[in-house]
């Protein structure tokens, strides 16, 4: 963040999305405490504006946060901080400390996934007055009411005030229809709809909204702690509730694309088909996106057909590994590999840009098992592969295993989270199977080879399918000469030789002026030349 605010960052990976947890609590507060004024300060969206739109440079992260707190315009009675993701541990505590220094009498309350699973390390911070473990739907407004009236808070479920009551847990709200309508007016909707970042595809003029229809996930995946807040049972909004929500977004804000972000979308097939029947009956028009992906265990061809009929153009399959042993014994996602191949092939055949997520480096995953995934992906019918290095998060079996083996400690975890962000970063610890440095280099090499030089679409002649993805990469990362070479190859095969040569001509200039391009060229020179030598006039590399 500091590199971006200082203008030094080459890549600007700011992904913004709807703050659904905060919006849910704001909806409850608006209903239960209507005499209070509410504000939502979305610091990630404000950072996006500052860097992408306003081009603010020469600002520290503290100065940026302070500037945004200035805009609040009052001394709040209460501040609720969302701490869902472990990567945000340190910066969220910094925000809390800055708020407490500015408004000493304000009560600061933190909640969310990470707050629930790492609570003992958060509540001891002097700037945090209260922590809510588990769902905050009922606990948050109850806590505020008690504090306002001077009542005893000990009976409010989920409220943690110190290590003595660290096991308190909030009540699960099984009747999701009780959630009041979100106060979208508290957000900069025009900016958020235009810049929402989680959708795999975003068309020109897209106005994107995000919804969830269910909570809960029953699966025991070792890298995930999704069930720690909402439990393993899956429960749903009524279809009538969802229709009202979607109609409101379309009519009030002109939404034309809907992201569905359920933990396990489609888990109830009857609900799934009834939902889309009602969308069709009401003639609701919107493009569809499922950022969290389609679970292999849940979906079938009929369901995918239904999604395509309702505008699905791109989707991710959360495969996580191409090794049967890793699936069954290590990550315990237990994906049926053969079924996954069928669904990938079928989804692509329906014209959907189909990607997969892959996690590499779980404890117990040897180099040989990692290479099994590589070989599986080498021929899999997939348009794009998103690689993730396995990071330990609180509340997961993976973290428990690493701590038990002595390969990491709870104190080390914060350093690990601070080191990780979007994109590839070296994992700051070694395991019995592989060092952090070796893992980073291996996953980076897998990405370059499988997504570029051996891209399924390039090898099978589907050049027009992959060009938009490559074009996006080149626009966002102009130094990426591997992507430049691949897009040149595609344009040549599409009969656009002048444009192909223009891209080829970029390569020596980038190698001469960009350190990242030079480093990439030194590593992949043979592959780059092999991609373009059959059609392009090769520049002289020797002088560079």
N, C-alpha and C positions, 0 to 999 in steps of 0.2 A: 504493500500500500504506500509505503514511504517512497519507493522508487517511482511509482506512478505519479504521486503528487509532486515529486521533485523533477519530473520530466525526463528521468533517466531510463525508465523501463522501455524495453524494445517491444514487448508484448503487453497487452492490457487485458488480462483475463478477468473482467468484471462481469459476473453473471447475476442478473437480477431476476427475481421472481416474486410472486405475490406472498406477502408475509402472513400466511393463513393462520398461524397460531396466534399472532398478535391481533389479527382482525377478529378472530373468534372471541378472544377475551374482550376486545373493544365492543363487540356486539352485545355480549352479556352485560357489560358495564352500562352501556347505553340503555338497556332494558331495566336493569336492577337498580342503578344509581343515576336516574335521569337528571338529577340536579347538579351533577358534575359536568364540567367541560372536558372534552377528550381531545387529545392530539396523538397522532402516530408520527414518529420520526424514524424513517427508514434510512439508516445511515449507509447501507449498501447502495440504494438508489441515489442518494445524495452524492456518494463517491463517484458513481457512474456519470452523473451530470457534471460533476466538477472536472473529471478527467476527459470524458468523451465529448461533452458539449461545450463547456466553458473553458477548457484547456488551462485550468489552474495549475501553475507551476511554482516551485519554490516554497511550498507549504509543508510543514511537518504534519504528522498524523494528529498530534496533540492540538496544533493550531486549527486543523480542519474540524476536529470534533468540537473544540471550543466555539468555533464560528457557528456550527450548527446548533449548539446549545443556546447560543445568544438568540437565535431565531425563535426559541420557544416562547419568549416574551413574558414569562411569569415564573414564580417559584411553585413548582408542582407540589401537591399534597402527597402524591404517590407516583412512583415510576416503576413500570414493569419492564424487565429486560428479558428478551427471548434468547436463550442459550441452547440451541438445538444441536449445533455441530461442534465437535471437539476442536476443530481448527480455529474456532472463534473463542476458545477459552481465555487466552491472554488479553485479547483486544476487548472482550466484553467486561472483564474485570477492570481494565483501564477506563472504560466508559463509566462503570459504576463509581470508581474512585474520583473521576472528574466531576460526576454529578454530585457526589456527597461533599466534595470540597466546595462546590459552588452553592449547594442548597443543603446545609447540614441538618435541617429539620425534616427534610423530605424522606419518606420511607421508601426504600429501594427493595424491590421484590424480583427474584429471578426464577425462571422456570424453563421447561423444555426438556428435550431428550438428554442432552449432555448434563444439564443441571440435575436430572433424575439419576443418572448412572454414575456421576462423579461428585455427588452432593457433599461428601465429607471434606473435600478439598476446596469447596466453594463457600460454604456457610461460615468457615473460619475467617473469611476476608472481612475486615472491619467495615467495609462500605456496604455490605449486604445485610439488610435487616431481616429479611425472610426469604425462604426458598420453598418452592412448591414442587414436591415430587409427584410424578404421574400427571394425569389430566388436570388441567386448571379450570375447566368449565364451571364447576360448582364451587371449588375452593377459592378462586380468585375474588369473585364478587362478595362471597361470605367474609373473607378476610378483610376486605376494604370496609364492609359494613361494620364489622366488629371494631376495627380500629377507629372508625369515625364516631361510633357510639360509646367507645371506652369499654366494650364488653370483653370477656375472657375469650381468647382465641384457641385455647387448648382443645376445644371440641371440634374445630374446623379440620376436616381430614386433609392430610397431605402437607400441612404447614410444618416446616423445619425452622427452628430458631437456633439450634446448636447441635453439638454431637450427641447430646442426651436424648434427643427425639429424632435422630437421623433416619429412622426406619419408617416414619409416618408416610402414608401413601394416599394420594387423592382418589376419590371415587370415580369409577368408570361411568361415563354417560352412555348408556346403551340406547336411549331414545334420541337419536341424532336430530330428529325433527324439532326437538326443543331449542336447538341453536337458533337464535334470532338472525335476521338478515344482516349480512355484513355491512358495516358503515363505509361503503366504498368512497363516500364523499370525503373521508379523512385522508385519502391517498391522492397523489397526482396521477389520476387515472389515464389521462391522455399520454403522459410520458411512459407510464408503466405498460400500457397496452401496446405501445409502439416498440418498446425496447425489451420486453420480457424475453429471457434468454434460454429457457429450458427446452423449448420446442425444437425437435430435430430439423424442421423446415419452417421457415417463416417467409410468406409471400410479401411482395410489395403491397403496402397498404393494409397489412394485417393488423387487426385490433384484437389482442389476445387476452383471454381471461382464463383463470385456473380454478378448477373445482375438485372436490373429493366427494365421493358417494358412500364411502365406507371407511371404517377404521379396523385395525387389528390384522395380525398375520400369524398363522400357525406354524410356520416353518422354522427349523432349528439351525439355519445357516450360521456357521461358526464366526463369520466376519461381521455379523449384523446384530443390532440390539433393538430392532424396531418394535418388538413385542413388549419391551420393558415399560413403555408408557401406556399403551392402549390394550395390551394383552394379546393372547393367542386366538381368542374368539373373534370372528369377523361379524360386524354388525353394520347395518345400512340405513341411510336416509330412505324415506319412502320415495317412490318415483314421482308422486305428485309434488313433493317438496322440491325435488330436483328440477322439475319442469318450471316451477315458479321462479326458481333461481336463474335458470338459463334464459327464460323469457325476459326477466328483469334486466339481465346483462345486455341482451340484444336490444331491447327497446330503449333502455335508459342510456346506454353507453355505446351503442353501435358495434358491439362485439361481433366479430365474424370468424373467430377461431377459438376453440375450446381445448384447453389442456386438462386431461383427467389424470390425477396424481395419486390415486389409491395405492396403498401398499401392495395389494394383490387384486388388481383390477380384473374383473371377469370371474371371480371365484364362485359366484352363484350364477349358474348359466340361465336359470329361469328369469332372474332379475335382469341379467344382461340383455336378453332378447326382448323382454317386456319394455325395458328402458328405450331401446332403439325403435321398437314399434310405436311407442308414444311420441318419440321425436318425429317420426315419419307422419303420424296421424296429425300432429300439431303443425306440420310443415315448417319446422324450425330449421333454418339454413345456417350452417356454420361448417368450417373445415375442422377436422378432428386431429388431435395430437395426444399421444400417450407417452410422456417423457420418461416415466419410470419403466416402460417396456411391457412386453407381453410374456407372462410366465409360461414356459414350455409345458409345465404340468397342468395348466389350466386351459390353454387355448387349443382350438382345433380349426380345421379349414372352414367350417361353416361360420364360426365366430369371426375369423379373419375376413371372410367375404362380407359379413355384415359391417365391419369397420370400414372396409374399402368402399362399400356402397354409401357410407356416410362421410366420405371425404378424407380417409386416412391416406397420406401420401408418403410418410416416412415413419419408421418405428425401430426401436431397439429391442433385441431379445437378450435378456440378462442371463447369458449362458454361463459365464464366469470361468469355466474350464472345459477344455476338450479332452481331458483325461478321465476315463471312467473311474479309476482308482481315486483320483482327487475328488471327484464328485461324491463318491460313496463314503470314503473314509476320512477325508481331510476337511473339505468345506461343508460337507453334509447337505448340499443343496439337492443332490441326487437327481439331477436332470437326466432324462432319457436321451442319450446322445443321438440315437437313430431317429427318434421323433423330432428332435431339434433340427436335424438335417432336412427332414420332410417339411417342417414348417418354414424353415428358411427358404427352401426352394419354392414352396407354394406361395409364400408372401411376395417374393421377388417376381414370380410369374404373374402376379396381379398388378404389377407396375409400382409396387411400394419399395421405396429406398430402404433397405433392410440392413441394420447394423447389429453388432453383438457387443456386449460388455465382457471383458476378461479381467480376472484378478490373478496376479502372479505373485508368488512369494509367501504363501501361507506356511506356517510352521509345519514341518513334515513333508513339504513339497520339494523333492530333490530336483536337481538340474535335469535329470532324465525325464521326470514327470512334466516339468515345464516344457521340454522339447516335444513331448507328446501333444501338448496343446498347440504348439507351433505347427507340427506336422498335420494335425487335424484341420487347422485353419488354412493351411497352404492350399487346400482344394475345396474348402467349404464354400457354398454359394452365398456369399455375404458381400454386401457393398462396402461396408466400413467396419473396422474393429476399433473399439475404444479400450485401451489398456489402462489398468489401474494397478499400481504397486500396493500390495497388501499392507495396510496400516492398522495397528491395534487401537481399537476404540473401547471405552469403558463399557462394561456390561456384556462384552462378547466373550465367547469361548476362546477365540484366538488370543485375546489379551491374557486370559487366565493361563493358557498353555505357555505363553512366552514368559510370564512371571514365574510360573512353577519351574520352568527350565533354567531360570536365572539369566535369560537373555535380555531381559528388560526389567525395570522396576517401576513402581507407580510414580516415583519422582521423575523418572526419565520420560514418562509419557508426555508431559507438557512440552518438553523439548521436541519430541517427535511430532506432535501436532503443529507446533510453531513452524516446523520445517516443511510441512506439506501444504500444498495448495493445488489449484487447477494446473494440469499439465504434468510434466515429468520432473521429479525432484529426487535426489539421492536420499534413501532412507538412512537416518543417522544411527543405525545399529545393525549388528551382524547377527546371523542365526547359524545354527549348526550346518545348515544346508548351503548357505550363500552369504557373502558379505553384502552390506548395503550398496557399496560401489559397484560390485559385480552385478547385482540385481538391477540397478539403474541402467547400466550399460546394456544388459541383456534385453530388458523390456524396450528400451529405446531402439535397439537393433531390430527386435521383432516388429515394432511399429513401422519402421522405415521399409523393411523388406516386404511385409504383408500388405500394408496400405498403399504402397507406392510401386516399388519395382515388380512385385508379384500381385498387384491388385487384381482381384477377380474380374472386374469389368474390362480392364486393359488387356488381360490375357485372353478374354473371350470376345473381344471386339465390341463391347458395349460402351463405346467412348462417350457418347452423348449423356449416358447415365452418370458418369463420374466427373465430367467437366465441371458442373456447378460446385461440387465439393472441393475439387482442386482449386477452382477459382476463388472460393471463399478463403482457403488456406493461404494462397498467394497474396490476397488482399490484406489479410490480417497479419501475415508474417512474410513480408517481402523478401527477407533474406533466405527463405526456404528454397534453396536451389534444386533440391530433389523434387519438390512439388512443381517447380518451374519446368524442369526437364520432362516430367510426366505430362503436364498439360500441353507442352510443345508436341510430344508424341501423339496425344489425342487429337490436337488440331490438324496435324499432318494426316492422320488416318481419316479425318473427316473432310479432307480435301482443301484445307485452309493453310497452304504451305507458307504464304507470306507471314501470316500471324504466327505460325509455328516457328519460323526463323527469328521473328522478333523476340520471342521468349528465349530461344537459344542464345541470342546475342546478349541477353541480360546476364547470363551466367558468369562470363569472365569479368564483367564490371563488378558484380557482387562479390566475387572471390577476391578481387583487388581491393575492395573498400569495406567489406563487412567481415568481421572476425568470425561470426557464426557461420557465414557462408563458406569461408576458407576452411574452417574446421570440418564442416560437412563434406566439402569437396575432397579434403585429404582422406577422409574415411571411406567415401563412396564414389571415388572418381571412376573406377571401372564400371560400376553400375550405371552411373550417369551417362558415360560415353556410350555404353551399350544401349541405353534407351533412345539416344538421338542420332547415333552415327549412321544409321541406314538411310536417313533422309536429309540431314542438316549439314550445312557447311560448318565443320567444327572449328571454333576459334582456336588460336594458339594458346595453350595453357602454360607453356614453359615460362613465360615472363611473369607469371603470377604465382 
